[in-house]
Amino acid sequence: MHKKEIRLVVSGTYSTGKTTTATALSIATGIPLINALSAREILTDLYPGRRFQDMNSIELMALGLKRLEERIREEAVLYKDCGSFITDGSVLNEWIYGTVRMKVGINPGSKLMHRLSKAIMGIAAKPFFKKYLSAYGQVTTMHAKQWYTDVVHLPIEFKMNPDGHRPVSEKYRVLSDKEIQKTFTDIGLEPNLVTGSQYDRLKKIIELYDLPLVVPIDEAIKRANEIITSNRESVSKKIIEQYKEPDLKEKIKIMTNY
């Protein structure tokens, strides 16, 4: 049987299947899943009507901080109640996403003219944001080292989900994937790479850590997909309802506001 306490990170970048794997693994093993709001859920409350690809640097900072707060609060709750948990991504994700944005542009999923405008407007501000992210990184890496016991990493195996809600580019995905793996290694939490179908992933993770199996893997995956589909449909509906196409003046403001 698995060790008394396990705080397992299901790690990876955008569109690698983290949410499905983490949710199904929690159902299959009975180990609770961190119930933190997703970035898209936070966006609809923090900046109603805003699209990820239109966010400026201050909005992205606020979103990252709120996501960090969500994760830390929920981790503390489950640690107190259970001692163990499974988390979809980690406190490192938003920090690393921020550092990669400094390399490829803060709106990597936007159109070329938008990206060029933001690159020019951000020249003077970049030194501050790099210092801010350095401090942010010190906090998140310390937290990760102290709180997580194990990490499984899902590398990029397929193209991004074309649902329009992944505000990134393939270059961004590749860079962030490398940085996430490297950071866990640097803090002494060498990630176990897990690939293949959802069934293969769950089977390997359960065997790696000798986890209990309280729900058959196939059934756990089915339940996870139902939960995730329902949640995403609800959030997508809210995003569509909130969004209003900006006029020309608003578009110029979005493009020039770093």
VENDA-V222769 format. One record per residue. N is the residue number from 1. PHI is phi in whole degrees, -180 to 180 (* if undefined). NEAR is the number of other ideal C-beta (glycine too) atoms within 12 Angstrom. D_CENTER is the distance of its C-alpha to the mean C-alpha in Angstrom with 1 decimal. Layout:
n->N phi->PHI near->NEAR d_center->D_CENTER
n->N phi->PHI near->NEAR d_center->D_CENTER
This chain:
n->1 phi->* near->12 d_center->29.5
n->2 phi->-66 near->24 d_center->26.2
n->3 phi->-60 near->17 d_center->26.6
n->4 phi->-53 near->10 d_center->27.0
n->5 phi->-126 near->18 d_center->23.6
n->6 phi->-139 near->35 d_center->20.3
n->7 phi->-120 near->37 d_center->16.9
n->8 phi->-99 near->42 d_center->14.9
n->9 phi->-94 near->45 d_center->11.4
n->10 phi->-97 near->43 d_center->10.2
n->11 phi->-99 near->43 d_center->8.5
n->12 phi->158 near->41 d_center->7.7
n->13 phi->-92 near->36 d_center->6.6
n->14 phi->-58 near->40 d_center->6.6
n->15 phi->57 near->31 d_center->9.3
n->16 phi->-112 near->38 d_center->10.2
n->17 phi->91 near->39 d_center->10.7
n->18 phi->-58 near->39 d_center->8.4
n->19 phi->-64 near->34 d_center->8.9
n->20 phi->-65 near->36 d_center->12.6
n->21 phi->-63 near->46 d_center->13.2
n->22 phi->-65 near->43 d_center->12.0
n->23 phi->-66 near->39 d_center->13.9
n->24 phi->-65 near->41 d_center->16.8
n->25 phi->-64 near->49 d_center->17.1
n->26 phi->-63 near->39 d_center->17.4
n->27 phi->-64 near->33 d_center->20.0
n->28 phi->-66 near->34 d_center->21.8
n->29 phi->-100 near->36 d_center->22.2
n->30 phi->81 near->22 d_center->22.4
n->31 phi->-81 near->37 d_center->20.0
n->32 phi->-64 near->27 d_center->18.1
n->33 phi->-100 near->38 d_center->14.5
n->34 phi->-58 near->40 d_center->12.6
n->35 phi->-103 near->24 d_center->13.1
n->36 phi->-90 near->32 d_center->10.9
n->37 phi->-63 near->24 d_center->10.6
n->38 phi->-75 near->36 d_center->7.7
n->39 phi->-61 near->38 d_center->7.4
n->40 phi->-68 near->33 d_center->10.2
n->41 phi->-65 near->25 d_center->12.2
n->42 phi->-63 near->31 d_center->12.3
n->43 phi->-57 near->33 d_center->13.3
n->44 phi->-67 near->28 d_center->16.2
n->45 phi->-92 near->22 d_center->17.5
n->46 phi->-77 near->27 d_center->17.1
n->47 phi->-136 near->26 d_center->18.2
n->48 phi->-56 near->18 d_center->19.8
n->49 phi->89 near->22 d_center->20.7
n->50 phi->-87 near->31 d_center->18.5
n->51 phi->-96 near->30 d_center->16.5
n->52 phi->-54 near->33 d_center->13.5
n->53 phi->-70 near->30 d_center->15.8
n->54 phi->-107 near->33 d_center->18.4
n->55 phi->-73 near->33 d_center->16.8
n->56 phi->-91 near->31 d_center->18.6
n->57 phi->-64 near->28 d_center->17.7
n->58 phi->-66 near->21 d_center->18.6
n->59 phi->-65 near->29 d_center->16.6
n->60 phi->-66 near->41 d_center->13.4
n->61 phi->-62 near->28 d_center->14.4
n->62 phi->-63 near->23 d_center->15.0
n->63 phi->-63 near->35 d_center->11.7
n->64 phi->-64 near->37 d_center->10.0
n->65 phi->-67 near->27 d_center->12.8
n->66 phi->-66 near->26 d_center->12.6
n->67 phi->-65 near->37 d_center->9.0
n->68 phi->-62 near->33 d_center->10.4
n->69 phi->-61 near->22 d_center->13.5
n->70 phi->-60 near->30 d_center->12.1
n->71 phi->-63 near->38 d_center->10.6
n->72 phi->-64 near->27 d_center->13.8
n->73 phi->-63 near->19 d_center->16.1
n->74 phi->-69 near->29 d_center->15.0
n->75 phi->-62 near->36 d_center->15.1
n->76 phi->-64 near->21 d_center->18.5
n->77 phi->-63 near->19 d_center->19.8
n->78 phi->-71 near->28 d_center->19.1
n->79 phi->-63 near->24 d_center->20.4
n->80 phi->-66 near->13 d_center->23.5
n->81 phi->-81 near->14 d_center->24.1
n->82 phi->-126 near->22 d_center->23.3
n->83 phi->86 near->20 d_center->22.6
n->84 phi->-123 near->31 d_center->20.1
n->85 phi->-163 near->37 d_center->16.7
n->86 phi->-116 near->47 d_center->13.9
n->87 phi->-125 near->44 d_center->10.3
n->88 phi->-81 near->41 d_center->7.3
n->89 phi->78 near->44 d_center->5.3
n->90 phi->-151 near->46 d_center->7.2
n->91 phi->-64 near->44 d_center->8.6
n->92 phi->-74 near->46 d_center->8.7
n->93 phi->-56 near->41 d_center->5.4
n->94 phi->-65 near->40 d_center->6.6
n->95 phi->-64 near->37 d_center->10.0
n->96 phi->-65 near->38 d_center->9.8
n->97 phi->-58 near->43 d_center->8.5
n->98 phi->-66 near->37 d_center->11.5
n->99 phi->-65 near->34 d_center->13.8
n->100 phi->-70 near->32 d_center->13.4
n->101 phi->-61 near->42 d_center->14.1
n->102 phi->-66 near->35 d_center->17.2
n->103 phi->-93 near->24 d_center->18.3
n->104 phi->-110 near->28 d_center->17.7
n->105 phi->112 near->32 d_center->18.0
n->106 phi->-76 near->43 d_center->16.0
n->107 phi->-125 near->36 d_center->16.0
n->108 phi->-65 near->35 d_center->15.6
n->109 phi->-95 near->32 d_center->15.7
n->110 phi->-91 near->29 d_center->18.9
n->111 phi->-75 near->18 d_center->22.5
n->112 phi->-56 near->15 d_center->24.5
n->113 phi->-62 near->16 d_center->26.7
n->114 phi->-62 near->31 d_center->23.8
n->115 phi->-66 near->27 d_center->22.1
n->116 phi->-65 near->17 d_center->25.6
n->117 phi->-62 near->26 d_center->26.4
n->118 phi->-66 near->34 d_center->23.2
n->119 phi->-63 near->26 d_center->23.9
n->120 phi->-70 near->17 d_center->27.5
n->121 phi->-67 near->24 d_center->26.8
n->122 phi->-93 near->29 d_center->24.3
n->123 phi->-56 near->15 d_center->26.7
n->124 phi->-72 near->12 d_center->28.1
n->125 phi->-87 near->22 d_center->24.9
n->126 phi->-57 near->24 d_center->22.9
n->127 phi->-56 near->13 d_center->24.7
n->128 phi->-65 near->18 d_center->23.7
n->129 phi->-65 near->27 d_center->20.0
n->130 phi->-66 near->19 d_center->20.1
n->131 phi->-67 near->15 d_center->21.9
n->132 phi->-61 near->24 d_center->19.6
n->133 phi->-67 near->32 d_center->16.5
n->134 phi->-64 near->18 d_center->18.8
n->135 phi->-67 near->19 d_center->19.5
n->136 phi->-58 near->30 d_center->15.9
n->137 phi->-65 near->30 d_center->15.3
n->138 phi->-61 near->19 d_center->18.4
n->139 phi->-69 near->23 d_center->17.2
n->140 phi->-71 near->36 d_center->13.7
n->141 phi->-68 near->31 d_center->15.4
n->142 phi->-63 near->19 d_center->18.2
n->143 phi->-61 near->29 d_center->16.2
n->144 phi->-60 near->39 d_center->14.4
n->145 phi->-65 near->24 d_center->17.9
n->146 phi->-84 near->18 d_center->19.6
n->147 phi->-103 near->33 d_center->17.5
n->148 phi->-94 near->38 d_center->16.0
n->149 phi->-102 near->27 d_center->18.7
n->150 phi->-149 near->35 d_center->17.3
n->151 phi->-138 near->38 d_center->14.5
n->152 phi->-113 near->43 d_center->14.3
n->153 phi->-117 near->40 d_center->12.5
n->154 phi->-101 near->41 d_center->12.3
n->155 phi->-72 near->27 d_center->13.6
n->156 phi->-70 near->28 d_center->13.9
n->157 phi->-121 near->23 d_center->16.7
n->158 phi->-150 near->18 d_center->16.9
n->159 phi->-69 near->15 d_center->16.5
n->160 phi->-61 near->26 d_center->13.8
n->161 phi->-62 near->19 d_center->14.3
n->162 phi->-81 near->10 d_center->16.9
n->163 phi->-90 near->18 d_center->16.1
n->164 phi->82 near->19 d_center->15.9
n->165 phi->-114 near->28 d_center->12.6
n->166 phi->-102 near->26 d_center->10.6
n->167 phi->-82 near->35 d_center->11.8
n->168 phi->-140 near->33 d_center->12.1
n->169 phi->-112 near->28 d_center->14.8
n->170 phi->-65 near->20 d_center->15.4
n->171 phi->-60 near->22 d_center->16.4
n->172 phi->-62 near->36 d_center->13.2
n->173 phi->-60 near->33 d_center->11.4
n->174 phi->-63 near->25 d_center->14.2
n->175 phi->-63 near->27 d_center->14.2
n->176 phi->-68 near->40 d_center->10.6
n->177 phi->-61 near->34 d_center->11.2
n->178 phi->-65 near->24 d_center->14.4
n->179 phi->-68 near->33 d_center->13.3
n->180 phi->-63 near->45 d_center->10.8
n->181 phi->-61 near->31 d_center->13.7
n->182 phi->-63 near->21 d_center->16.3
n->183 phi->-65 near->36 d_center->14.9
n->184 phi->-62 near->34 d_center->14.9
n->185 phi->-63 near->22 d_center->18.3
n->186 phi->-62 near->18 d_center->19.6
n->187 phi->-96 near->27 d_center->19.1
n->188 phi->87 near->16 d_center->20.8
n->189 phi->-114 near->30 d_center->18.2
n->190 phi->-60 near->19 d_center->18.9
n->191 phi->-78 near->33 d_center->16.4
n->192 phi->-86 near->25 d_center->18.1
n->193 phi->-76 near->25 d_center->17.3
n->194 phi->-128 near->36 d_center->17.3
n->195 phi->-129 near->22 d_center->18.1
n->196 phi->99 near->18 d_center->20.1
n->197 phi->-68 near->20 d_center->20.1
n->198 phi->-58 near->35 d_center->18.3
n->199 phi->-62 near->25 d_center->21.7
n->200 phi->-62 near->20 d_center->21.9
n->201 phi->-61 near->37 d_center->18.5
n->202 phi->-62 near->40 d_center->19.4
n->203 phi->-60 near->27 d_center->22.9
n->204 phi->-67 near->23 d_center->22.1
n->205 phi->-64 near->42 d_center->19.7
n->206 phi->-62 near->35 d_center->22.3
n->207 phi->-71 near->18 d_center->25.0
n->208 phi->-57 near->23 d_center->23.3
n->209 phi->-110 near->30 d_center->23.1
n->210 phi->51 near->14 d_center->26.0
n->211 phi->-82 near->30 d_center->24.1
n->212 phi->-70 near->18 d_center->26.1
n->213 phi->-122 near->25 d_center->26.2
n->214 phi->-105 near->16 d_center->27.0
n->215 phi->-135 near->24 d_center->26.0
n->216 phi->-53 near->18 d_center->26.7
n->217 phi->-57 near->29 d_center->23.8
n->218 phi->-59 near->19 d_center->24.8
n->219 phi->-68 near->18 d_center->25.0
n->220 phi->-63 near->36 d_center->21.7
n->221 phi->-65 near->30 d_center->20.0
n->222 phi->-61 near->22 d_center->22.1
n->223 phi->-63 near->24 d_center->21.2
n->224 phi->-61 near->35 d_center->17.4
n->225 phi->-62 near->22 d_center->17.8
n->226 phi->-65 near->18 d_center->20.0
n->227 phi->-63 near->24 d_center->17.8
n->228 phi->-67 near->31 d_center->14.7
n->229 phi->-62 near->18 d_center->17.2
n->230 phi->-62 near->15 d_center->18.9
n->231 phi->-65 near->23 d_center->15.8
n->232 phi->-67 near->24 d_center->14.7
n->233 phi->-64 near->17 d_center->18.3
n->234 phi->-66 near->18 d_center->18.7
n->235 phi->-68 near->25 d_center->15.9
n->236 phi->-61 near->23 d_center->17.1
n->237 phi->-62 near->15 d_center->20.6
n->238 phi->-65 near->22 d_center->19.9
n->239 phi->-62 near->30 d_center->18.3
n->240 phi->-63 near->19 d_center->21.4
n->241 phi->-65 near->13 d_center->23.7
n->242 phi->-80 near->20 d_center->22.5
n->243 phi->-75 near->22 d_center->22.5
n->244 phi->-129 near->14 d_center->25.8
n->245 phi->-59 near->13 d_center->26.6
n->246 phi->-70 near->18 d_center->27.5
n->247 phi->-80 near->10 d_center->31.0
n->248 phi->-59 near->10 d_center->32.0
n->249 phi->-61 near->10 d_center->32.2
n->250 phi->-69 near->16 d_center->28.7
n->251 phi->-64 near->19 d_center->27.4
n->252 phi->-64 near->16 d_center->29.2
n->253 phi->-63 near->17 d_center->27.8
n->254 phi->-64 near->31 d_center->24.2
n->255 phi->-69 near->29 d_center->24.9
n->256 phi->-104 near->20 d_center->26.8
n->257 phi->-98 near->25 d_center->24.8
n->258 phi->-76 near->31 d_center->22.6
